[in-house]
Amino acid sequence: MGKKFSAASAAVSGWALIGRRPLSVAAWSAVILLGLFLPALLLFLPVIDPFVEMIRAMPQTPDAQDPEMTARIMAMQGQLSLMNIGMMAVQVVAPTIVMAAAFRAVLRPEEGRKFFLRVGAAEGWMMLVSLVLTFGGNIAIFAAMIPGVLLGLIGFVVMAIGGDTEAGAVVGVVVGLIGVIVGEIALLWAFLRLSMALPMTFAERRFMLFESWALTKGQSLRLVGMLLLVGLTLLVVQIVLGVVAVVAMALVAPGLAKTLPAARSVAEVLRLIWPILAVALPLAAIVQTVVLTVCVTPLASVYRSLKPADEAEAAA
């Protein structure tokens, strides 16, 4: 009989880890702040002023033959491309290090020194798996919509040939939506079957992706239940944080409305809002770390319950 896991226990394992290891979560938040938020801010800031200046320089009726404006647009596209490449790097490196630390806290709790933080082979392979899942996921999301769109077009054409174009439009939209929904559900199921790729890669210290398919066989409903429970807990947190954010904005917005319109550059804006950033960025890093921990720790908990005995001994 195949192994099973408790969806409820796995869903709350992230919150339990935060309660057991608050200092580790604080250290992980520092990694997110210094390795994700600040680099992202530094990548984004140099682009703002040139972009604003380009928008202001655009005439009301753009001339497609204006060589100066074309050169500025091309230069801006180059800057944005470099910024996007940098963003891809920072969005993978720091979160993966934190993710591996959360996995280590669950799968190898005896390695608690340095708040479970390491940079090694496990983290490197996890970064590669994350990139593959990200790129593959983007392609798969688009591909999953294609059958629904084609079915909708076929439905419209069939009805239109019969002379009823209005009914054809309705049928096309309905059939297309059903097809897209079915495709997205199939995609979600596939991602659930591959959900053990990251903890397996961490435990084995090598690239593992489709090995997750065999491990999650017969576990789809429990994985869905776990996903829904995690989502519900995060929804409650999101509502609370939304209320706090609205109150905070209500307190600072009047002052910003008076001072920000006078700013003419990013440097001036930063000079005016640096006290807010000094508070907001660390708090945002803590929230990001908590959400990441709550989302990825259940994967390690599920893997710990499902992994074969020989893998359990190797991970110990």
C-alpha positions as CSV (number, residue, x, y, z in Angstrom):
1,M,0.0,0.0,0.0
2,G,1.4,3.4,-1.0
3,K,2.4,5.9,1.6
4,K,0.0,8.8,2.5
5,F,0.3,12.2,4.2
6,S,-2.0,14.4,6.1
7,A,-3.1,17.4,4.0
8,A,-4.0,19.4,7.1
9,S,-0.7,18.7,8.9
10,A,1.3,19.5,5.8
11,A,-0.7,22.8,5.1
12,V,0.2,24.2,8.6
13,S,3.7,22.9,8.7
14,G,5.1,26.3,7.5
15,W,3.4,28.2,10.3
16,A,4.6,25.6,12.7
17,L,8.2,26.1,11.4
18,I,7.9,29.8,11.8
19,G,6.8,29.3,15.4
20,R,9.6,26.9,16.2
21,R,12.4,28.9,14.4
22,P,11.5,32.6,14.6
23,L,15.2,33.7,14.6
24,S,15.8,31.6,11.5
25,V,12.9,33.2,9.7
26,A,14.3,36.6,10.7
27,A,17.7,35.7,9.2
28,W,15.9,34.4,6.0
29,S,14.1,37.8,5.9
30,A,17.5,39.5,5.8
31,V,18.5,37.3,2.9
32,I,15.3,38.3,1.0
33,L,15.9,42.0,1.8
34,L,19.6,42.1,0.8
35,G,19.4,39.5,-2.0
36,L,16.1,40.3,-3.6
37,F,14.5,43.6,-2.6
38,L,17.5,45.9,-2.6
39,P,19.0,44.5,-5.8
40,A,15.7,44.8,-7.5
41,L,15.4,48.4,-6.3
42,L,18.9,49.2,-7.6
43,L,18.1,47.6,-10.9
44,F,14.9,49.5,-11.3
45,L,16.0,53.0,-10.2
46,P,18.4,53.8,-13.1
47,V,15.6,53.2,-15.6
48,I,13.0,55.5,-14.2
49,D,14.4,58.9,-15.0
50,P,15.3,58.1,-18.7
51,F,11.9,56.5,-19.2
52,V,10.1,59.5,-17.8
53,E,12.2,61.9,-19.9
54,M,11.5,59.8,-23.0
55,I,7.7,59.9,-22.3
56,R,7.9,63.7,-21.8
57,A,9.9,64.2,-25.0
58,M,7.4,62.2,-27.1
59,P,5.3,64.6,-29.3
60,Q,1.5,64.4,-29.2
61,T,1.5,63.0,-32.7
62,P,4.5,60.7,-32.9
63,D,6.5,60.7,-36.1
64,A,7.5,57.2,-37.1
65,Q,10.4,58.7,-39.1
66,D,11.9,60.6,-36.1
67,P,15.4,59.1,-35.8
68,E,16.2,60.7,-32.4
69,M,13.0,59.3,-30.8
70,T,13.6,55.9,-32.4
71,A,17.2,55.8,-31.0
72,R,15.9,56.7,-27.5
73,I,13.3,54.0,-27.7
74,M,15.9,51.4,-28.8
75,A,18.2,52.5,-26.0
76,M,15.4,52.2,-23.5
77,Q,14.5,48.7,-24.7
78,G,18.2,47.7,-24.2
79,Q,18.2,49.0,-20.7
80,L,14.9,47.2,-19.9
81,S,16.2,44.0,-21.3
82,L,19.3,44.2,-19.1
83,M,17.1,45.0,-16.1
84,N,14.9,42.0,-16.9
85,I,17.9,39.7,-17.0
86,G,19.1,41.0,-13.7
87,M,15.6,40.7,-12.2
88,M,15.4,37.0,-13.3
89,A,18.7,36.3,-11.5
90,V,17.7,38.0,-8.2
91,Q,14.2,36.5,-8.3
92,V,15.8,33.0,-8.3
93,V,18.9,33.2,-6.2
94,A,17.7,34.6,-2.8
95,P,14.3,32.9,-2.7
96,T,16.0,29.5,-3.6
97,I,18.5,29.9,-0.7
98,V,15.6,30.6,1.7
99,M,13.6,27.7,0.2
100,A,16.5,25.4,0.7
101,A,16.9,26.6,4.3
102,A,13.2,25.8,5.0
103,F,13.7,22.3,3.4
104,R,16.8,21.8,5.6
105,A,14.9,22.7,8.7
106,V,12.3,20.0,7.9
107,L,14.4,17.3,6.4
108,R,17.7,17.8,8.2
109,P,16.9,19.6,11.5
110,E,20.3,18.7,12.9
111,E,21.9,21.1,10.5
112,G,20.6,24.2,12.3
113,R,23.8,26.2,12.5
114,K,23.8,29.5,10.6
115,F,20.0,29.4,10.6
116,F,20.0,26.5,8.1
117,L,21.4,28.8,5.4
118,R,23.9,27.3,3.0
119,V,25.1,27.9,-0.6
120,G,26.1,24.6,-2.2
121,A,25.2,21.9,-4.7
122,A,21.6,21.5,-3.4
123,E,20.9,25.2,-3.8
124,G,22.5,25.3,-7.3
125,W,20.5,22.3,-8.6
126,M,17.3,23.8,-7.0
127,M,17.9,27.1,-8.9
128,L,18.1,25.1,-12.1
129,V,14.9,23.2,-11.4
130,S,13.2,26.5,-10.5
131,L,14.2,28.1,-13.8
132,V,13.0,25.0,-15.7
133,L,9.7,25.0,-13.9
134,T,9.3,28.8,-14.4
135,F,10.0,28.7,-18.2
136,G,8.2,25.5,-18.7
137,G,5.2,26.8,-16.7
138,N,4.9,30.0,-18.8
139,I,5.0,27.9,-22.0
140,A,2.5,25.4,-20.6
141,I,0.1,28.1,-19.5
142,F,0.0,29.4,-23.0
143,A,-0.2,26.0,-24.6
144,A,-3.1,24.9,-22.3
145,M,-5.2,27.8,-23.7
146,I,-4.7,26.8,-27.3
147,P,-7.1,23.8,-27.4
148,G,-9.9,25.9,-25.8
149,V,-9.4,28.7,-28.3
150,L,-9.4,26.3,-31.2
151,L,-12.6,24.6,-30.0
152,G,-14.3,28.0,-29.6
153,L,-13.4,28.9,-33.2
154,I,-14.6,25.6,-34.5
155,G,-17.9,26.0,-32.6
156,F,-18.3,29.5,-34.0
157,V,-17.6,28.4,-37.6
158,V,-20.0,25.5,-37.4
159,M,-22.8,27.7,-36.1
160,A,-22.0,30.5,-38.6
161,I,-22.2,28.0,-41.5
162,G,-25.7,27.2,-40.4
163,G,-26.5,30.9,-40.8
164,D,-26.8,31.8,-37.1
165,T,-23.7,34.0,-36.3
166,E,-25.0,35.3,-33.0
167,A,-25.6,31.9,-31.6
168,G,-22.2,30.9,-33.1
169,A,-20.5,33.7,-31.2
170,V,-22.1,32.5,-27.9
171,V,-21.3,28.9,-28.5
172,G,-17.8,29.8,-29.5
173,V,-17.2,31.8,-26.3
174,V,-18.8,29.1,-24.0
175,V,-16.9,26.2,-25.7
176,G,-13.7,28.2,-25.6
177,L,-14.0,29.1,-22.0
178,I,-14.8,25.4,-21.1
179,G,-11.8,24.3,-23.1
180,V,-9.5,26.8,-21.4
181,I,-10.7,25.9,-17.9
182,V,-10.2,22.2,-18.7
183,G,-6.7,22.9,-20.0
184,E,-5.8,24.9,-16.9
185,I,-7.1,22.2,-14.6
186,A,-5.0,19.6,-16.4
187,L,-2.0,22.0,-16.1
188,L,-2.6,22.4,-12.4
189,W,-2.8,18.6,-12.0
190,A,0.5,18.3,-13.9
191,F,2.2,20.8,-11.6
192,L,0.9,19.0,-8.5
193,R,2.5,15.8,-9.9
194,L,5.8,17.7,-10.3
195,S,5.5,19.4,-6.9
196,M,8.1,17.1,-5.3
197,A,10.8,18.1,-7.8
198,L,12.3,20.8,-5.5
199,P,12.4,18.9,-2.3
200,M,13.7,15.8,-4.1
201,T,16.4,17.8,-5.8
202,F,17.4,19.3,-2.4
203,A,17.5,15.8,-0.7
204,E,19.4,14.1,-3.5
205,R,21.6,17.1,-4.4
206,R,21.1,16.5,-8.1
207,F,18.6,17.6,-10.8
208,M,15.3,15.8,-10.4
209,L,12.1,16.7,-12.1
210,F,10.0,13.9,-13.6
211,E,11.0,11.6,-10.7
212,S,8.3,13.5,-8.8
213,W,5.7,12.0,-11.1
214,A,6.1,8.5,-9.6
215,L,6.3,9.8,-6.0
216,T,3.0,11.7,-6.2
217,K,1.1,8.9,-7.9
218,G,-2.3,8.6,-6.2
219,Q,-1.7,11.8,-4.1
220,S,-3.4,14.4,-6.3
221,L,-6.5,14.9,-4.2
222,R,-4.5,15.3,-1.0
223,L,-2.2,17.7,-2.7
224,V,-5.2,19.8,-3.8
225,G,-6.5,19.8,-0.3
226,M,-3.2,20.9,1.1
227,L,-3.0,23.6,-1.6
228,L,-6.5,24.9,-0.7
229,L,-5.7,24.9,3.0
230,V,-2.5,26.9,2.5
231,G,-4.4,29.3,0.3
232,L,-7.1,29.8,3.0
233,T,-4.5,30.6,5.7
234,L,-2.7,33.1,3.4
235,L,-6.1,34.7,2.4
236,V,-6.7,35.5,6.1
237,V,-3.2,37.0,6.3
238,Q,-3.7,39.0,3.1
239,I,-6.9,40.5,4.5
240,V,-5.2,41.5,7.7
241,L,-2.2,43.0,5.9
242,G,-4.5,44.8,3.5
243,V,-6.3,46.5,6.3
244,V,-2.9,47.5,7.9
245,A,-1.7,48.8,4.5
246,V,-4.8,50.9,4.0
247,V,-4.5,52.5,7.4
248,A,-0.8,53.1,6.8
249,M,-1.4,54.8,3.5
250,A,-4.2,56.9,5.0
251,L,-1.6,58.2,7.5
252,V,1.2,59.0,5.1
253,A,-0.7,59.9,1.9
254,P,-1.6,63.5,2.9
255,G,2.1,64.3,3.5
256,L,3.3,62.7,0.3
257,A,0.6,64.5,-1.7
258,K,2.1,67.8,-0.6
259,T,5.7,67.0,-1.2
260,L,6.0,64.5,-4.0
261,P,4.6,66.7,-6.8
262,A,7.6,69.0,-6.4
263,A,10.1,66.2,-7.0
264,R,11.7,66.2,-10.5
265,S,14.0,63.1,-10.3
266,V,14.3,59.7,-8.6
267,A,16.9,61.1,-6.3
268,E,14.5,63.8,-5.0
269,V,11.8,61.2,-4.6
270,L,14.1,59.0,-2.6
271,R,15.2,61.9,-0.4
272,L,11.5,62.5,0.4
273,I,10.4,58.9,1.0
274,W,13.5,57.3,2.5
275,P,12.1,57.1,6.0
276,I,9.1,55.2,4.6
277,L,11.3,52.9,2.6
278,A,13.5,52.2,5.6
279,V,10.5,50.8,7.4
280,A,8.5,49.4,4.5
281,L,11.3,47.4,2.8
282,P,12.2,45.3,5.9
283,L,8.6,44.7,6.7
284,A,7.9,43.7,3.1
285,A,10.9,41.3,3.3
286,I,9.5,39.7,6.5
287,V,6.1,39.3,4.8
288,Q,7.7,37.8,1.7
289,T,9.7,35.4,3.8
290,V,6.7,34.3,5.8
291,V,4.6,33.7,2.6
292,L,7.5,31.8,1.0
293,T,8.0,29.6,4.1
294,V,4.3,28.9,4.4
295,C,4.1,27.9,0.7
296,V,7.3,25.7,0.4
297,T,7.5,24.0,3.8
298,P,4.5,21.8,3.1
299,L,6.4,20.4,0.1
300,A,9.2,19.2,2.3
301,S,6.7,17.8,4.8
302,V,4.9,15.9,2.1
303,Y,8.2,14.6,0.7
304,R,9.3,13.5,4.2
305,S,6.1,11.4,4.4
306,L,6.2,9.9,0.9
307,K,9.9,9.3,0.3
308,P,11.1,5.7,0.2
309,A,13.0,4.2,3.2
310,D,16.4,4.3,1.4
311,E,16.0,8.0,0.6
312,A,15.0,8.6,4.2
313,E,18.2,7.1,5.4
314,A,20.3,9.0,2.8
315,A,18.6,12.3,3.9
316,A,19.2,11.6,7.6
